[in-house]
């Protein structure tokens, strides 16, 4: 299995060498992403799977054990193959690779599934090109807003619609990719952790209970520009200096709340724009982007309110104008408790230890959970490094992922599924 994983990991990354010094750039709806999709299809066909592409560009590889299963609801696995610019070879790819590997392992064992099994390669999961993430899984879950997305452009002015249609898809038909609740029994995504909690705990893998969706704020600070050489220090209204004070406050409060709450929270002053951005002019304007994440939505709201209160205090102290706008306020996604429990327990069957945790990053599974019972497995990635050329997961950890997914499929597709997952906590 390790040899198969190594060979196909490289094929999906369109390379002969991993790690790759420059990393991998397969942005959404580009020839690189499409080439990797073709490799996914080739591997799936070699396993005897039936291939279907939906109206959004998602690729669905299906294993029907009998003719009667052609119309039956499936147990699905999947992830994506697109990347950020100069990203690693495992984010997304590990999920589709291990999904196909799990099917291969069961086929090699002459397993006959009682339910159809699907491996799904979602299109356009990363937001690196358009600033919009998980386009493919949104379409499959019926969450895609074509009108809002239509005019979104990349840095070169190419719209999402133009990019989609350049690959033979019809933009106005992407909503037809939505599937009914009856088409799937459950969905599971495997992903590298992109963190060190599993590694630090000495566990083999993580079973995820929830996904932390963000509150994002844009803070605009209007001070007063002036000559850096002639304006006295006590007469200044330096917008960048005030932004720096706010950034420190955000970091301090996030650290405080991590000592108080049941769930962790992270908050980052992650973007800054300073004007006029001239060496001999005091910054008169500063715009700060703030990203707050926790699976505890009330905790996120509390920190956001503290930031607003601090901005009011800074206005009064520094005699400047500060405006706080909410860019995003998404409720966190709690994954299906039955699927989670199955994924947490399945390690015992294959001799692997599990850590229960939450995800601070978004994944396709969060969209799938809105319609189908869904779960998420994390395998270890070295030092938690991701979105970087040095991103790395060992072949041993990839094989553990295959063993986990195959054991899950063995349990769920090898029984008559007497307890239905539908209605077991899906929102």
C-alpha positions as CSV (number, residue, x, y, z in Angstrom):
1,X,0.0,0.0,0.0
2,X,2.8,2.5,0.8
3,X,4.3,2.1,-2.7
4,X,0.8,2.7,-4.2
5,X,0.4,5.7,-2.0
6,X,3.8,7.1,-2.9
7,X,3.3,6.7,-6.6
8,X,-0.2,8.2,-6.7
9,X,0.6,11.0,-4.3
10,X,3.2,12.1,-6.9
11,X,0.8,11.6,-9.8
12,X,-1.9,13.7,-8.2
13,X,0.7,16.4,-7.5
14,X,1.9,16.2,-11.1
15,X,5.4,15.7,-10.1
16,X,8.2,13.1,-9.7
17,X,9.5,14.6,-6.5
18,X,8.0,15.3,-3.1
19,X,8.8,17.5,-1.3
20,X,9.0,20.0,-4.2
21,X,11.2,23.1,-3.5
22,X,8.8,25.6,-5.0
23,X,5.7,23.9,-3.7
24,X,2.6,23.3,-5.8
25,X,0.3,25.9,-7.4
26,X,-3.0,24.5,-8.6
27,X,-5.4,27.4,-8.2
28,X,-9.2,27.0,-8.7
29,X,-10.3,26.5,-12.3
30,X,-6.8,26.4,-13.8
31,X,-5.1,23.9,-16.1
32,X,-3.1,22.6,-13.1
33,X,-6.2,21.8,-11.1
34,X,-7.8,20.2,-14.1
35,X,-4.8,18.0,-14.8
36,X,-4.8,16.7,-11.2
37,X,-8.6,16.0,-11.6
38,X,-7.7,13.9,-14.7
39,X,-5.2,11.9,-12.6
40,X,-7.9,11.3,-10.0
41,X,-10.2,9.9,-12.7
42,X,-7.4,7.7,-14.1
43,X,-6.7,6.2,-10.6
44,X,-10.4,5.7,-10.0
45,X,-10.9,4.0,-13.4
46,X,-8.0,1.7,-12.7
47,X,-9.9,0.7,-9.5
48,X,-13.0,-0.1,-11.6
49,X,-15.0,2.9,-10.4
50,X,-17.6,4.7,-12.4
51,X,-16.8,8.3,-13.1
52,X,-19.3,11.2,-13.2
53,X,-18.7,14.9,-13.4
54,X,-21.4,17.2,-12.1
55,X,-22.3,20.7,-13.4
56,X,-19.9,22.4,-11.0
57,X,-16.9,20.4,-12.0
58,X,-16.8,18.0,-9.0
59,X,-15.7,14.4,-9.9
60,X,-17.6,11.5,-8.4
61,X,-16.1,8.1,-8.5
62,X,-18.6,5.4,-7.5
63,X,-18.4,1.7,-6.6
64,X,-21.6,-0.1,-7.2
65,X,-21.3,-3.8,-6.2
66,X,-24.6,-4.7,-7.8
67,X,-26.9,-3.3,-10.5
68,X,-29.5,-2.6,-7.8
69,X,-27.0,-0.2,-6.1
70,X,-27.0,2.1,-9.1
71,X,-29.9,4.1,-7.6
72,X,-29.1,3.5,-4.0
73,X,-27.8,6.1,-1.5
74,X,-24.0,6.0,-1.1
75,X,-21.5,6.3,1.7
76,X,-19.1,9.0,0.5
77,X,-15.5,10.1,1.1
78,X,-13.6,12.9,-0.4
79,X,-11.6,16.1,-0.5
80,X,-9.9,18.4,-3.1
81,X,-6.8,18.7,-5.3
82,X,-6.5,22.5,-5.8
83,X,-3.9,24.3,-3.7
84,X,-2.9,27.8,-2.5
85,X,0.0,29.4,-4.4
86,X,3.2,27.6,-3.6
87,X,1.4,25.2,-1.3
88,X,2.2,21.7,-0.2
89,X,1.4,18.3,-1.7
90,X,-0.9,17.0,1.1
91,X,-3.6,19.6,1.8
92,X,-6.6,18.1,0.0
93,X,-4.7,15.5,-1.9
94,X,-4.2,13.3,1.1
95,X,-8.0,13.1,1.4
96,X,-8.7,12.0,-2.1
97,X,-5.7,9.7,-2.2
98,X,-6.7,7.9,1.1
99,X,-10.3,7.7,-0.1
100,X,-9.2,5.9,-3.2
101,X,-6.7,3.9,-1.2
102,X,-9.4,2.7,1.2
103,X,-11.5,1.5,-1.8
104,X,-8.4,-0.3,-3.3
105,X,-7.8,-2.0,0.1
106,X,-11.4,-3.3,0.3
107,X,-11.4,-4.4,-3.4
108,X,-8.1,-6.3,-2.8
109,X,-9.8,-8.1,0.1
110,X,-12.8,-9.0,-2.2
111,X,-15.1,-6.9,0.0
112,X,-18.7,-6.7,-1.3
113,X,-20.3,-3.4,0.0
114,X,-23.9,-3.5,1.0
115,X,-24.1,0.2,0.0
116,X,-22.5,2.0,-2.9
117,X,-19.3,3.9,-2.0
118,X,-18.2,7.1,-3.6
119,X,-14.9,9.0,-3.6
120,X,-15.5,12.7,-4.4
121,X,-12.9,15.1,-5.7
122,X,-14.3,18.6,-5.1
123,X,-13.4,21.5,-7.3
124,X,-12.1,24.9,-6.0
125,X,-11.9,24.3,-2.2
126,X,-9.2,26.9,-1.6
127,X,-9.9,30.7,-1.6
128,X,-6.4,31.5,-3.0
129,X,-7.6,32.6,-6.4
130,X,-11.0,34.3,-5.9
131,X,-11.2,34.8,-2.2
132,X,-14.1,32.4,-2.1
133,X,-13.6,28.9,-0.7
134,X,-15.3,25.5,-1.1
135,X,-17.2,26.3,-4.3
136,X,-17.6,22.7,-5.4
137,X,-18.9,21.4,-2.1
138,X,-21.2,24.4,-1.8
139,X,-22.7,23.5,-5.1
140,X,-23.2,19.9,-4.2
141,X,-24.9,20.9,-0.9
142,X,-27.1,23.4,-2.6
143,X,-25.4,26.4,-0.9
144,X,-24.0,28.2,-4.0
145,X,-25.1,31.8,-4.6
146,X,-24.4,32.2,-8.3
147,X,-25.6,35.8,-8.4
148,X,-23.3,36.9,-5.5
149,X,-20.3,34.9,-7.0
150,X,-20.8,36.0,-10.6
151,X,-18.7,39.2,-10.6
152,X,-16.0,38.1,-8.1
153,X,-12.6,38.3,-9.8
154,X,-9.1,37.1,-9.3
155,X,-6.1,39.5,-9.3
156,X,-6.0,39.5,-13.1
157,X,-9.6,40.6,-13.4
158,X,-10.9,37.1,-14.5
159,X,-14.4,36.5,-13.1
160,X,-15.5,33.2,-11.5
161,X,-18.0,32.9,-14.4
162,X,-15.3,33.3,-17.0
163,X,-13.0,30.8,-15.2
164,X,-15.8,28.2,-14.9
165,X,-16.9,28.5,-18.5
166,X,-13.3,28.2,-19.7
167,X,-13.4,24.6,-18.8
168,X,-16.6,23.7,-20.6
169,X,-19.0,24.2,-17.7
170,X,-22.1,26.4,-17.9
171,X,-22.1,28.9,-15.1
172,X,-25.9,29.2,-14.9
173,X,-26.2,25.4,-14.5
174,X,-23.8,25.0,-11.6
175,X,-26.7,24.9,-9.1
176,X,-27.8,21.7,-10.8
177,X,-24.9,20.0,-9.1
178,X,-27.0,20.1,-5.8
179,X,-27.8,16.5,-4.7
180,X,-30.8,15.4,-2.7
181,X,-30.6,14.2,0.9
182,X,-31.6,10.8,-0.3
183,X,-28.5,10.4,-2.5
184,X,-26.0,10.0,0.4
185,X,-26.1,8.2,3.7
186,X,-23.0,10.0,5.1
187,X,-19.8,11.8,4.1
188,X,-16.3,11.6,5.6
189,X,-13.3,13.8,4.8
190,X,-9.7,12.9,5.7
191,X,-7.3,15.9,5.9
192,X,-3.9,16.7,7.3
193,X,-4.4,18.4,10.6
194,X,-2.5,21.7,9.7
195,X,-1.7,21.9,13.4
196,X,0.2,20.0,16.1
197,X,-2.5,18.9,18.6
198,X,-2.6,15.3,17.4
199,X,1.2,15.1,17.2
200,X,1.6,16.8,20.6
201,X,-0.9,14.4,22.2
202,X,1.1,11.4,20.9
203,X,-2.1,10.2,19.1
204,X,-2.2,8.6,15.7
205,X,-5.2,10.6,14.3
206,X,-7.9,13.0,15.3
207,X,-11.7,12.8,15.1
208,X,-13.2,16.2,14.7
209,X,-16.3,17.3,16.5
210,X,-16.8,20.8,15.0
211,X,-15.4,23.3,12.6
212,X,-14.7,26.9,13.7
213,X,-16.1,29.4,11.3
214,X,-14.9,33.0,11.6
215,X,-16.0,36.4,12.6
216,X,-14.1,38.8,10.4
217,X,-13.9,42.5,11.2
218,X,-12.5,45.4,9.2
219,X,-11.3,48.2,11.5
220,X,-10.7,51.6,9.8
221,X,-8.7,54.1,11.8
222,X,-8.6,57.7,10.7
223,X,-5.9,59.7,12.4
224,X,-4.0,62.7,10.9
225,X,-1.1,62.7,8.5
226,X,1.8,65.0,9.1
227,X,5.5,65.6,8.5
228,X,7.6,63.0,10.4
229,X,10.4,65.6,10.9
230,X,8.4,68.6,12.2
231,X,5.4,67.2,14.0
232,X,6.1,66.9,17.8
233,X,5.6,63.4,19.3
234,X,2.9,64.6,21.7
235,X,0.9,66.3,18.8
236,X,0.5,63.2,16.6
237,X,-2.5,61.1,15.7
238,X,-0.6,58.2,14.2
239,X,-3.2,55.7,12.8
240,X,-0.7,52.9,12.5
241,X,0.5,53.3,16.1
242,X,-3.2,53.0,17.2
243,X,-3.7,50.0,15.0
244,X,-0.6,48.4,16.6
245,X,-2.1,49.0,20.1
246,X,-5.3,47.3,18.9
247,X,-3.4,44.3,17.5
248,X,-1.7,43.8,20.8
249,X,-5.1,44.0,22.6
250,X,-6.6,41.4,20.3
251,X,-3.7,39.0,21.0
252,X,-3.9,39.6,24.8
253,X,-7.6,39.0,25.0
254,X,-7.5,35.8,22.9
255,X,-4.8,34.5,25.2
256,X,-6.9,35.4,28.2
257,X,-10.1,33.6,26.9
258,X,-8.0,30.5,26.2
259,X,-7.4,30.2,30.0
260,X,-11.1,30.6,30.8
261,X,-13.3,28.7,28.3
262,X,-14.0,25.1,27.4
263,X,-13.1,25.6,23.8
264,X,-10.0,27.3,22.4
265,X,-10.2,30.6,20.5
266,X,-7.8,32.2,18.1
267,X,-7.8,35.9,17.0
268,X,-5.5,37.5,14.6
269,X,-4.9,41.0,13.3
270,X,-4.0,39.5,10.0
271,X,-4.0,42.3,7.4
272,X,-3.0,45.9,7.6
273,X,-3.1,48.8,5.1
274,X,-1.4,52.1,6.0
275,X,-1.8,55.4,4.2
276,X,-0.3,57.3,2.7
277,X,2.5,54.8,3.2
278,X,5.3,57.4,2.6
279,X,8.5,57.4,4.5
280,X,8.4,61.0,5.7
281,X,4.6,61.2,6.4
282,X,2.9,60.1,9.7
283,X,0.3,57.5,8.8
284,X,-3.0,59.2,8.7
285,X,-5.1,56.1,8.0
286,X,-4.8,52.4,8.9
287,X,-7.1,49.6,8.1
288,X,-6.8,46.4,10.1
289,X,-8.4,43.0,9.1
290,X,-9.2,40.8,12.1
291,X,-10.0,37.1,12.0
292,X,-11.6,35.4,15.1
293,X,-12.3,31.7,15.2
294,X,-13.7,29.3,17.8
295,X,-16.4,26.6,17.7
296,X,-17.9,28.5,20.6
297,X,-20.0,31.2,18.7
298,X,-20.8,33.1,21.9
299,X,-17.1,33.3,22.8
300,X,-16.3,34.7,19.3
301,X,-19.1,37.3,19.7
302,X,-17.8,38.2,23.2
303,X,-14.3,38.9,21.8
304,X,-15.6,40.8,18.9
305,X,-17.6,43.0,21.3
306,X,-14.5,43.6,23.4
307,X,-12.7,44.8,20.3
308,X,-15.5,47.2,19.5
309,X,-15.3,48.5,23.1
310,X,-11.6,48.9,22.9
311,X,-11.9,50.8,19.7
312,X,-14.3,53.2,21.4
313,X,-11.8,53.7,24.2
314,X,-9.0,54.4,21.7
315,X,-11.1,57.0,19.9
316,X,-11.7,58.8,23.2
317,X,-8.0,58.5,24.3
318,X,-6.4,59.3,21.0
319,X,-9.0,61.7,19.5
320,X,-9.2,59.8,16.3
321,X,-12.1,58.2,14.3
322,X,-12.4,54.4,14.3
323,X,-15.1,52.5,12.4
324,X,-15.6,48.7,12.9
325,X,-17.4,46.8,10.2
326,X,-18.3,43.1,10.3
327,X,-17.2,41.4,7.1
328,X,-18.1,37.8,8.0
329,X,-20.0,36.3,10.9
330,X,-20.5,32.6,10.2
331,X,-21.9,30.1,12.7
332,X,-19.6,27.3,13.5
333,X,-20.4,23.8,12.2
334,X,-20.9,20.9,14.6
335,X,-20.4,17.6,12.8
336,X,-22.7,14.6,13.1
337,X,-22.2,13.0,16.6
338,X,-22.9,9.4,15.2
339,X,-20.3,9.7,12.5
340,X,-17.9,11.3,14.9
341,X,-18.3,8.5,17.4
342,X,-17.8,5.9,14.7
343,X,-14.6,7.6,13.6
344,X,-13.4,7.9,17.2
345,X,-14.1,4.3,17.9
346,X,-12.8,2.8,14.6
347,X,-9.2,3.3,15.8
348,X,-9.6,0.5,18.3
349,X,-10.3,-1.9,15.4
350,X,-7.0,-1.0,13.6
351,X,-4.8,-0.4,16.6
352,X,-4.6,3.4,16.4
353,X,-5.1,6.0,19.1
354,X,-7.5,8.9,18.6
355,X,-7.6,12.5,19.9
356,X,-10.9,14.3,20.0
357,X,-10.5,17.9,18.8
358,X,-12.0,20.8,16.8
359,X,-10.9,22.2,13.5
360,X,-9.8,25.9,13.2
361,X,-9.7,25.7,9.4
362,X,-12.7,25.3,7.1
363,X,-13.1,22.2,4.9
364,X,-15.5,20.9,2.3
365,X,-17.1,18.7,5.0
366,X,-18.6,21.8,6.7
367,X,-20.9,22.3,3.6
368,X,-21.7,18.6,3.4
369,X,-22.8,18.5,7.0
370,X,-25.6,21.0,6.3
371,X,-27.3,18.3,4.3
372,X,-25.8,14.9,5.2
373,X,-24.3,13.4,8.4
374,X,-20.7,14.1,8.0
375,X,-17.3,13.6,9.8
376,X,-13.7,14.7,9.6
377,X,-10.5,12.8,10.3
378,X,-7.1,14.5,10.8
379,X,-3.9,12.7,10.2
380,X,-0.6,14.1,11.4
381,X,1.4,16.6,9.4
382,X,5.0,17.3,10.5
383,X,5.2,20.3,12.8
384,X,1.7,21.4,11.8
385,X,3.1,23.1,8.7
386,X,0.7,23.6,5.9
387,X,0.1,26.0,2.9
388,X,3.9,25.8,2.5
389,X,6.3,23.8,0.2
390,X,7.6,21.9,3.2
391,X,4.2,20.6,4.2
392,X,4.6,16.9,4.9
393,X,2.7,13.8,6.0
394,X,4.6,10.5,6.1
395,X,3.6,7.5,4.1
396,X,3.0,5.7,7.4
397,X,0.4,8.4,8.4
398,X,-1.2,8.2,5.0
399,X,-1.4,4.4,5.3
400,X,-3.0,4.9,8.8
401,X,-5.6,7.1,7.0
402,X,-6.3,4.4,4.5
403,X,-6.7,1.8,7.3
404,X,-9.1,4.1,9.2
405,X,-11.2,4.9,6.1
406,X,-11.3,1.3,5.0
407,X,-12.3,0.1,8.5
408,X,-15.1,2.8,8.5
409,X,-16.4,1.6,5.1
410,X,-16.1,-2.0,6.3
411,X,-18.4,-1.2,9.2
412,X,-20.8,1.0,7.4
413,X,-21.0,-0.6,4.0
414,X,-20.6,-4.1,5.4
415,X,-23.7,-3.9,7.6
416,X,-27.4,-3.3,6.8
417,X,-27.2,0.2,8.3
418,X,-30.0,-0.6,10.7
419,X,-29.7,2.8,12.5
420,X,-30.2,5.5,10.0
421,X,-27.8,8.4,10.2
422,X,-30.3,10.9,8.8
423,X,-31.7,13.0,11.6
424,X,-28.9,12.1,14.0
425,X,-27.9,15.6,14.6
426,X,-27.7,17.0,11.1
427,X,-28.5,20.7,11.0
